[in-house]
C-alpha cells in the first residue's frame, strides 16, 4: 500500500506495512515524471509517528454519475447510454481524518462512497484494453454532495465542488482485482451502503477510454467511479467512513462551517 505522509514538516511517499505498524520511506517521484525510478530507502518509521495525507495531489478529479445499477434502480432512473462525466476541483480534496465542512449554503449534505482510480502516467485517447497500463492503483473516496444545490442548479459544479467535498485515502492499493470489490459506507458505525463494484454500469477500462477521449489525465489524477445504492444525508458531528475490500477504510467527520 502506497501512502503519502507528513513527518517532521516534510511530505514523503512510503509503503505502509499495516501488520507491522510501520512505513518504509520511498525517495523519488512515484510517477517517474523525472524519468528516474522511485527508490525504497530502507528507512522505516513507526506508523503512529506520521500524519497520513491525501494519497495523491490530483490536478483534477473526474467523476462518473449514475454508474451503479442498484443506485439507478433506487432512484428510479434509466441506465445511462454513455458515462456521465463531471469534475471536482483539486481544492475539494482532503485526506483521512480531515474534517468535512458542512457549508452554510446547503441544508442537505449527502455522502456517496466510491472506488477511486489513481492515474500513473499521462493518458490521452487510450483504448479500454490499454487502461490497466495507466493505473497506479486504487483508493477509497467520498463524493460529498450538497443535494439541494444539485437539484436547484441543474449542473453539479457548485453542489460537488466545495472545499473538503472529496476525501481520499488512506492508501493506494497498487495491485487489486477491481472487478468485484465489496464497498461499504457507514455513518456513525451504521451501514448505509453495501454493494460490489460488479454493479458498475460502465467498467473502469470503459470509463478511462471515455474520459481520455475528452480530456488528458495526468499522473496523480483521480477518477471516481460512481456510488452504489444507499446514499443519504449527513449532519454536523457525524462520522462517515467507506471501506473497500483489499484497500482499506477512509474515515472523516463532519463539522459545521461555523466550527472551523
N, C-alpha and C positions, 0 to 999 in steps of 0.2 A: 504494500500500500504506500503510495507516494503522498506525503503531506508537505504543506508549506507552513513554516512556523517562525515565530519570533523568539529570540533568546539574546539577552544582553544588548537589546536595541538593534539587533541585526536580523534580517529576514533571510531564511535559508529554505532549501528543499531537503527532504530527508525520506528515508524508508522507515515506516513505522512497523515495529515488531511488537504487536499488542501483547502476546503471551509472555513477553519478557519485559514489558513496560519500558521500552526504550526506543530511541530514534537513532538511526545510522545516518550521519550527515552526508549529503551529496554536494559536491562542488561543481560549478559549471551550469550551463543552460540546459535544462532537461528537454528543451525543444530543439536543441542543436542548431540554433539560428546563427551561431558564430562558427559553424562547421566543425566544432570540436565536441567530442563525446563527454557527457557528464561523468564524473568520477566518484565512486564510493570511497570516501576518505579513510574509513576505518575508525573515525571518531564516533563514539557513541555517547549520547546524553540521556538522562532519565526523562521519560515522557512527562512526568509531573513538573519538570523544570522548564518546560516550553509552553508558549501560548500558540495553540493551533489556529492558523489563519485560514482565509479562503484558499482552497487548494490551487487556484489559478487566478489570474487577473485578466479576464476577457476584455477585448475591445468592444464586444457586443455579445448579448445573449439572444439567440434566436429561439423562438418558442413555437410550439405547434398546438393549435386549438382543436378540440373535439377529436382526439386521436385514440380514445378507448371506446370499444363497443359498449361496455357496460355503462359508461358515463353518458353516451349518446342516448341509450335506452332510458336511463334515469331521468333525463330532462326532456324526453320525447322528441329528440332531434334526429333528422335523417343523417346517415353517414355521409361525410364529405366525399366528393369525387376526386379531389386532389388535396394535398396538405394545405392547411390554413396557417399561414405564417404571420407572426407578429414579433416585435422586438421589445426587449427590456434594456434600458441603458446600463452601461457599466457601473454607474453610480448607485444602482439598486442592489449591488452585490454586497453581502456581508458574510461573515464566517460563523462557524459553530459557536454557540453561546452568546453571540452578539444580539442585542435587543431588536425586535421588530417594532417599529414605531407605528402606533395607531394614529393616523393623521386626523386633524380636526375637520378636514374637508369631507370625510366619509362617515357614514353611520352604519356601514355594513361591510366589515372586513372579513374576507374568506381565506382559507388555506386551500392549497392544491399540492399534494405530494407528488413528486415526479422523479423519474430517472433522468440524469443529465449525462450528456456525452461531452468529453473534453477533446478538442481537436489537437492533433500532434503537429501537423505541418500545413502549409498553405494549400487550400483546396478550392479549385475553380473548375466548374463544369466537369465534375467527375461522374462516373457511372456507378450504379448501385453495386456492381460486382467488385469495384475497386475500394469501396467505402472503408473496409477494415484497415487498409493501409494508412488511413488518415486519422485514425482514432488512437489517442494516447491511452484513454481509459474512461472509467465511469465513476460518477459520484452521485450523492443524494442532493435533491433540490426541493425548495418550497417556492411555488409561484403564488405569492401573496397578491390578493386582488381586492380592490375597492369595488364591490359588486354593484352598488348603486350608481357609481360614476360610469362603470362599464355600460350599464343599461341606458344611462342618460346621454352619454356621448356618442354611442353607436360604433365608434372606433375605440381601441383599447389602450392607447398610449398613456393617458393620464391614470386610468384605473390600475395599470400594471407597472407604472414607471416610477412610483415614489421611491425615495431613498429607503433602503432596508427591505425592499419588497422581493429580494432574490437571495435568500440564504442558500449557501452551497457548502458541502463538506460531508464528513470531516476529512476524507481522504479520497485519492483517485485509485481505484482498483484497476490495475493495468491489464489483467487478463481475466475476463469474465465472459461466460456464455450468457449473453444478454437476452436470449430469445424467450425465456420463460421464468424470469426472476419474480419472486414474491415481493410485493411492495405494500407496506402497511403504514398508515398515518394515524397518529394518536394525538388527542387533545387532553391534557391533564391525565394521561395514562389510559384513557378510554379509546378503544379502537374506533376510528371513523371511516377509514378506507382500508380495504383488504382485497387485493387483486393480484394479477400477474401481468407481466409485460407481453405475454401471448395475446392479451386482449387488444393490443395496438391495431388500429385500422391500417396504418402505414408503418412498415417496419423500418428500423434505423437505416439500413442501406438506401431504402427508397427516400427517406427524409433527406439524407445527405445529398443525394442526386438532385432532388427538387430544390433544396436551398442553394446549392452551388451553381445551379442554372441561373440564379438571380443575383447572388452576391458571393464574393470571395470570403471564405472562412480563413482566419489567421490562427497561427499557433496560440493556444490558450483560450480560444473562443469556446463558447459553451452552447450546446443545443439542448433545450428542454423538450422532452418527447411526448408531453401530454399527461393528463391526470385521469385516474380511474374514477369509478362511481364513489359517492360519499362525500363530496365537497360540502363545506358548511362554514359556519361563522366562528369568529374569534372575538374575544373580549380582552381588554387590558388585564394583565395578571395571568392569562392562560399560558401554559407551556405546550408547545406543539412540536412534534417530532415525526420524522419519516425514517423508516427502517427498510433497507433494501437488501435482500438476500445476497450474500457474498461481498457486500460493500461496507455496510455499517449503519450507524444511526446518526442523523443530524437533529440537533435539538436547539430550539430558540424560544425565548419568552417574549410575550407581547407587553409593551408598555405604552401608556398614553403619551401623546406629544407633549403635554404639559409636564410630564415627569422626566423629560430629558435633562 
